[in-house]
Amino acid sequence: MLDNTEILFFNLVSITFASSLFLKVNNPDLLQCLNAPILSQSACQSAYPGQITSNMICVGYLEGGKDSCQGDSGGPVVCNGQLQGIVSWGYGCAQKNLPGVYTKVCNYVTWIKNTIAAN
């Protein structure tokens, strides 16, 4: 489902992806799911100075070790059945103090609904 309500930071979300959940492990044959917190916008901006816009959220653990990775772009970030983010980018995978960066879907709900309705 799509909702234009922004969820609060530190809520746990579920990220679904195809790469390894942990560093230095071969990619699995099955989809992976990671429950991780949405970080505050200030923590996100501190991790990536000058690179984070209001259309992005950071999700993950600042201690590193668990994250989506290359090849996972476009995957969903879900909270309580609502699509909240889309896997977008990061520096490496599961690096300390470099959480994953995700598209903030609530900012695009009107555009998505209008595009679907027009097609």
GUKE-291709 format. One line per field, with one value per residue (C-alpha): residue number from 1; z, x, y. Coordinates in steps of 0.001 Angstrom, whole numbers. Example, Ala and Ser with C-alpha at 12.3 -4.5 7.8 and 13.67 -1.06 7.14 Angstrom:
<atoms>
resi = (1  2)
pz = (7800  7140)
px = (12300  13670)
py = (-4500  -1060)
</atoms>
This chain:
<atoms>
resi = (1  2  3  4  5  6  7  8  9  10  11  12  13  14  15  16  17  18  19  20  21  22  23  24  25  26  27  28  29  30  31  32  33  34  35  36  37  38  39  40  41  42  43  44  45  46  47  48  49  50  51  52  53  54  55  56  57  58  59  60  61  62  63  64  65  66  67  68  69  70  71  72  73  74  75  76  77  78  79  80  81  82  83  84  85  86  87  88  89  90  91  92  93  94  95  96  97  98  99  100  101  102  103  104  105  106  107  108  109  110  111  112  113  114  115  116  117  118  119)
pz = (0  -525  2108  2180  5967  7045  9632  12569  12904  15027  13819  12653  8972  6906  3939  1389  -845  -2747  -1623  1504  4815  6284  5021  3234  2639  -793  -2119  -1020  -3248  -1318  -716  2544  5009  7513  10243  10858  12299  10337  11468  12261  9414  11376  11744  8030  7130  9477  7722  4267  4622  1821  35  1758  526  1984  -470  1254  4479  6078  7443  9282  12078  12575  14030  10578  9811  8298  5256  1737  -888  -4562  -6717  -4223  -5622  -6170  -3336  -830  2659  4452  7812  8989  5467  3982  1401  3030  1042  -1963  -1746  -3392  -2510  65  330  322  2233  5951  6714  10162  10281  6643  6695  3559  1827  564  -1474  833  -837  1063  -886  -4177  -3432  -5302  -8346  -8253  -8013  -10788  -13045  -12477  -13102  -16348  -17699)
px = (0  981  466  1784  2164  5783  6880  8984  12651  13649  10583  11624  11117  11615  13982  13733  16726  18649  22243  23888  22639  26131  29492  31778  29159  28178  24796  22016  19539  16544  15376  16611  14734  16297  14434  16264  15521  14918  17618  17018  17544  20410  22169  21659  23093  26053  26870  26684  27372  25833  24392  21066  17912  14414  13532  15870  15905  18674  17890  20208  22694  25488  27658  27537  27410  23889  22557  21216  23964  24818  22225  19424  18428  14701  13830  11093  11302  8031  6582  3200  2277  3058  5787  8023  11237  13067  16639  18757  22448  25223  29003  29936  27696  27077  29940  30232  28654  27480  23847  21891  20131  16586  14067  11435  8267  5774  7121  6143  2712  740  3009  2794  -1008  -1332  1026  -898  -4231  -2946  -1772)
py = (0  3610  6262  9811  9708  9952  7405  8515  7735  4744  2821  -628  -1329  -4478  -4388  -7198  -7861  -10512  -9946  -11308  -9934  -9940  -8776  -11231  -13920  -15222  -14130  -16492  -18317  -16937  -13383  -11906  -9704  -7330  -5485  -2223  1222  4395  6807  10464  12921  14507  11122  10525  13936  13392  10127  11733  15492  17533  14486  13809  15545  15650  12852  10378  8374  6340  2900  569  183  2710  -55  -1698  -5386  -5595  -3760  -4068  -4003  -3550  -5253  -4596  -1196  -884  -3254  -2348  -869  -1652  -599  -1921  -2992  429  999  3619  3427  2057  735  3426  3810  3760  3583  -75  -2448  -2623  -249  1321  4818  4517  3354  2548  5431  4948  6912  8433  7135  9321  12309  10658  9149  11816  11497  7683  7701  10311  8345  5110  6840  8383  5047)
</atoms>
